[in-house]
Amino acid sequence: MALDIINNDLRVNGDFSATTMTLAASSVTNATVSSSAAIARTKLAQNSASRYTIPLSEMRVWNAFATPLTDTANADDLGLVDGTFGTGVPTIQAGDVGNTASTRYCRFTWALPPEYVDGETVTVRLRGAVCTTVCNNSCTVDVECYTSDRDGSSTGDICTTAATTINAVADTYVNCDFTLTPTTLVKGMLLDFRLAIIYDDDGDAGVMIPEIAQVEMLIDIQG
């Protein structure tokens, strides 16, 4: 079929309902789309693994959710360490864990945004390291995630990824990705997370501070 190009305004008098027009993708630009076009999200391009960074100020004591993390890890709670303004930023730390073995936690909630594509990929990325000296046995991070049933209850951990090491080389930060089962996930759904640092050291070879420097959500979106 021949392609007719219209370079100027098009005016149609009469019935236009039976006519089919196809526009080349390159001809549809921001300038040619009306501000009142009301294009549905489902017709927009899907962007995969779009990054949403969670402010660490959102982190709470896991079993006393009304309480923010303190600046020092203690008992089974992680600490929120300030960092020096201008040269550092806040981080989540487990404290100096030399010659100890235990698990410390924090908790936060996050709602899937309106642009999330229902049932598509959701990944939690923790960027972490063990600072100064690594544990001589192991140090891992882990994620648990429960969905809100909108009635004060939740059912089933939907994180499918096992605990992941941050213990390879001292002061070397790695991305640890945790996949959520997306089957029931929809925009606006509230997710309840518990993060863990799990450490085991019996050598006490120096200062060893497990740290999560950033928490990110990687999700598939439209718009």
C-alpha positions as CSV (number, residue, x, y, z in Angstrom):
1,M,0.0,0.0,0.0
2,A,1.3,3.4,-1.0
3,L,2.2,5.8,1.8
4,D,0.8,9.3,1.5
5,I,2.6,11.9,3.5
6,I,0.6,14.9,4.7
7,N,2.9,17.8,5.5
8,N,0.3,20.4,6.4
9,D,-3.0,20.6,8.2
10,L,-5.6,17.9,7.4
11,R,-9.3,18.9,7.3
12,V,-12.0,16.3,6.7
13,N,-15.6,17.3,5.9
14,G,-18.1,14.5,6.3
15,D,-18.0,11.0,7.8
16,F,-14.4,10.0,8.8
17,S,-15.4,7.0,10.9
18,A,-14.7,4.4,8.2
19,T,-11.2,5.7,7.5
20,T,-8.1,4.2,9.1
21,M,-5.1,6.4,9.8
22,T,-1.7,5.0,10.8
23,L,0.9,7.4,12.1
24,A,4.6,6.5,12.0
25,A,6.0,6.4,15.5
26,S,8.6,9.0,14.5
27,S,5.8,11.5,13.7
28,V,4.3,11.4,17.2
29,T,6.3,13.9,19.3
30,N,5.7,15.7,22.6
31,A,4.7,18.8,20.6
32,T,2.1,17.0,18.6
33,V,0.3,15.4,21.5
34,S,-2.4,17.5,23.2
35,S,-2.0,18.3,26.9
36,S,-5.5,16.9,27.3
37,A,-4.8,13.7,25.4
38,A,-5.4,11.6,28.5
39,I,-3.2,8.7,27.3
40,A,-3.7,5.6,29.5
41,R,-0.7,4.2,31.3
42,T,-1.2,0.9,29.6
43,K,-0.3,2.5,26.3
44,L,3.0,3.9,27.5
45,A,6.3,2.1,27.1
46,Q,7.2,-0.2,30.0
47,N,10.5,0.6,31.8
48,S,12.2,-2.3,33.5
49,A,14.0,-2.2,36.8
50,S,13.4,1.5,37.5
51,R,15.1,2.4,40.7
52,Y,13.4,3.8,43.8
53,T,15.8,4.5,46.7
54,I,14.4,4.1,50.3
55,P,15.6,6.8,52.7
56,L,17.3,5.1,55.6
57,S,15.4,7.4,57.9
58,E,12.5,5.1,57.2
59,M,14.1,2.3,59.1
60,R,12.5,1.3,62.4
61,V,13.1,-1.2,65.3
62,W,11.7,-4.4,63.8
63,N,9.6,-5.5,66.9
64,A,8.8,-1.9,68.1
65,F,7.8,-0.3,64.9
66,A,6.9,3.1,66.5
67,T,10.6,3.4,67.5
68,P,13.2,4.7,65.0
69,L,16.6,3.0,64.9
70,T,19.1,4.4,67.4
71,D,22.5,5.5,66.3
72,T,24.1,2.4,67.8
73,A,23.3,-1.3,67.1
74,N,22.3,-3.2,70.2
75,A,20.6,-6.5,71.2
76,D,19.0,-7.7,67.9
77,D,18.6,-4.3,66.4
78,L,20.7,-2.6,63.7
79,G,21.8,1.0,64.1
80,L,21.4,4.1,61.9
81,V,24.8,5.8,61.8
82,D,24.8,9.5,60.9
83,G,27.8,9.8,58.6
84,T,29.7,13.2,58.6
85,F,27.6,15.7,56.5
86,G,29.6,16.8,53.5
87,T,31.8,13.7,53.3
88,G,29.5,10.9,54.3
89,V,25.8,9.8,54.4
90,P,23.7,7.8,56.8
91,T,24.2,4.0,56.8
92,I,22.7,1.0,58.6
93,Q,25.3,-0.8,60.7
94,A,25.5,-3.9,62.9
95,G,28.3,-2.4,65.1
96,D,31.7,-4.1,65.7
97,V,30.8,-7.8,65.6
98,G,34.3,-9.3,66.2
99,N,34.2,-12.6,68.1
100,T,30.4,-12.8,68.0
101,A,27.7,-14.6,66.1
102,S,24.2,-13.3,65.9
103,T,21.5,-11.5,63.7
104,R,20.4,-7.9,63.9
105,Y,17.4,-6.5,62.1
106,C,15.5,-3.4,61.0
107,R,12.1,-2.9,59.4
108,F,10.3,-0.6,57.0
109,T,7.2,-0.4,54.9
110,W,6.8,0.8,51.3
111,A,3.8,1.1,48.9
112,L,4.1,0.1,45.3
113,P,3.6,3.4,43.3
114,P,0.8,4.1,40.8
115,E,3.1,3.6,37.9
116,Y,4.0,0.0,38.9
117,V,2.8,-2.6,36.4
118,D,0.7,-5.2,38.3
119,G,2.3,-8.6,38.6
120,E,5.7,-7.5,37.1
121,T,9.2,-7.7,38.6
122,V,10.0,-6.3,42.0
123,T,13.6,-6.6,43.3
124,V,15.0,-5.4,46.6
125,R,18.7,-4.3,46.3
126,L,20.9,-4.0,49.3
127,R,24.3,-2.5,48.8
128,G,26.6,-3.6,51.6
129,A,30.0,-4.5,52.8
130,V,32.0,-5.4,55.9
131,C,34.1,-2.5,56.8
132,T,37.8,-2.6,57.9
133,T,38.1,-6.4,58.4
134,V,35.8,-9.2,57.2
135,C,34.4,-11.9,59.5
136,N,36.5,-15.0,59.5
137,N,33.4,-17.3,59.1
138,S,30.5,-15.5,57.4
139,C,28.5,-12.3,57.1
140,T,25.3,-12.1,55.0
141,V,22.3,-9.9,54.5
142,D,18.7,-11.1,54.1
143,V,15.3,-9.7,53.2
144,E,11.8,-10.8,54.3
145,C,8.7,-9.3,52.8
146,Y,5.0,-9.6,53.6
147,T,2.1,-8.0,51.8
148,S,-0.6,-6.1,53.7
149,D,-4.1,-7.7,53.5
150,R,-5.5,-4.2,54.3
151,D,-7.1,-5.5,57.5
152,G,-4.1,-5.3,59.8
153,S,-2.9,-8.8,58.8
154,S,-0.4,-10.3,56.3
155,T,0.3,-13.8,55.0
156,G,3.5,-15.4,53.7
157,D,7.0,-14.3,53.0
158,I,7.2,-13.5,49.3
159,C,11.0,-13.0,49.1
160,T,12.4,-16.0,47.2
161,T,16.1,-15.2,47.5
162,A,18.4,-16.7,50.2
163,A,20.7,-14.7,52.4
164,T,23.6,-13.3,50.4
165,T,27.2,-12.6,51.4
166,I,28.8,-9.2,51.9
167,N,31.9,-10.8,53.4
168,A,34.2,-11.2,50.4
169,V,36.7,-8.4,50.7
170,A,36.9,-5.7,53.4
171,D,35.4,-2.3,52.4
172,T,34.3,-3.7,49.0
173,Y,30.6,-2.8,48.5
174,V,28.4,-5.3,46.6
175,N,24.9,-5.3,45.3
176,C,22.7,-8.0,46.9
177,D,19.5,-8.5,44.9
178,F,16.4,-10.2,46.4
179,T,13.5,-11.2,44.2
180,L,9.9,-10.9,45.3
181,T,7.2,-13.2,44.0
182,P,5.1,-10.7,42.0
183,T,2.0,-12.8,41.3
184,T,-0.3,-10.9,43.6
185,L,1.4,-7.6,43.6
186,V,-0.6,-4.5,42.4
187,K,0.0,-0.8,42.4
188,G,-0.7,0.8,45.8
189,M,-0.1,-2.5,47.8
190,L,1.8,-2.0,51.0
191,L,4.8,-4.1,51.6
192,D,6.3,-4.8,55.0
193,F,10.1,-5.6,55.0
194,R,12.5,-6.9,57.6
195,L,16.2,-6.6,56.7
196,A,18.8,-8.7,58.5
197,I,22.6,-8.7,58.9
198,I,23.7,-12.2,60.0
199,Y,27.3,-12.5,61.2
200,D,29.6,-15.1,62.5
201,D,33.2,-14.4,63.7
202,D,35.4,-16.2,66.2
203,G,38.8,-14.8,65.3
204,D,38.4,-11.1,66.3
205,A,41.1,-10.1,63.9
206,G,40.2,-6.4,64.0
207,V,37.3,-4.0,63.8
208,M,34.6,-5.6,61.6
209,I,31.4,-3.5,61.0
210,P,28.8,-5.0,58.6
211,E,27.0,-2.2,56.8
212,I,24.1,-1.6,54.4
213,A,24.9,1.7,52.6
214,Q,21.8,1.8,50.4
215,V,18.4,0.2,50.0
216,E,16.7,0.3,46.6
217,M,13.5,-1.1,45.0
218,L,13.9,-2.0,41.3
219,I,10.4,-2.3,39.7
220,D,8.8,-2.4,36.3
221,I,6.8,0.7,35.6
222,Q,4.7,2.5,32.9
223,G,4.7,6.3,33.1
